[in-house]
């Protein structure tokens, strides 16, 4: 397990939810090869949807740019291993 080794880069998410995000990321890295970013992101998104309701988005990779709108207090961006993780709940229009 890699829990506790993540570095938060930006967030507006409650600490308890941040910890859950990092735990899911660690769990996904235990289950999938680090190069399988699609499976890692899918795992985290599905776990968040189950725990916090639908509408979650997850981006995983070593180099990406993004611009998005999110629901207040549902955004976290952190690094773990050689990957960056962006998790947020999409804002309703």
SVG drawing of the C-alpha trace seen along z (x, -y; Angstrom):
<svg xmlns="http://www.w3.org/2000/svg" viewBox="-28 -26 36 32">
<polyline fill="none" stroke="black" stroke-width="0.4" points="0.0,0.0 1.2,-3.5 -1.2,-5.3 0.3,-8.4 2.9,-8.9 0.8,-11.1 1.5,-14.8 -1.6,-17.1 -1.0,-19.8 -4.4,-21.5 -7.8,-20.8 -11.0,-22.3 -12.1,-18.8 -12.6,-17.9 -9.7,-16.1 -11.6,-12.9 -12.6,-12.8 -9.0,-13.6 -7.8,-10.6 -10.4,-8.4 -9.2,-9.6 -5.6,-8.7 -6.6,-5.4 -8.5,-4.5 -5.5,-5.6 -3.2,-3.4 -5.6,-0.5 -5.8,-1.0 -2.0,-1.0 -1.9,2.3 -4.4,3.8 -3.2,2.4 0.1,1.8 1.3,-1.8 1.1,-2.2 -2.6,-1.2 -3.9,-4.7 -7.3,-4.0 -8.0,-1.1 -6.6,-3.1 -8.8,-6.1 -11.9,-3.9 -11.4,-2.1 -11.2,-5.4 -14.2,-6.9 -16.3,-3.8 -15.4,-3.8 -16.2,-7.5 -19.5,-7.0 -20.4,-4.2 -19.4,-6.1 -20.5,-9.6 -23.1,-9.3 -22.6,-9.5 -21.0,-12.3 -17.4,-11.8 -14.5,-12.3 -11.0,-11.0 -7.9,-11.8 -4.7,-9.9 -1.4,-10.4 2.1,-11.7 1.6,-14.8 -1.8,-16.4 -3.5,-19.7 -7.1,-20.4 -9.7,-23.0 -13.0,-22.2 -15.9,-23.3 -16.6,-21.3 -19.0,-21.1 -17.8,-23.1 -15.7,-21.1 -15.2,-18.0 -11.8,-18.7 -8.5,-17.2 -5.2,-17.1 -2.4,-15.0 0.7,-13.1 1.5,-9.5 4.3,-7.4 5.1,-8.9 1.4,-9.7 -0.8,-12.7 -4.4,-12.2 -7.2,-14.7 -10.6,-13.8 -13.7,-16.0 -17.4,-15.9 -18.8,-17.5 -20.8,-20.7 -24.4,-20.5 -25.3,-23.1"/>
</svg>
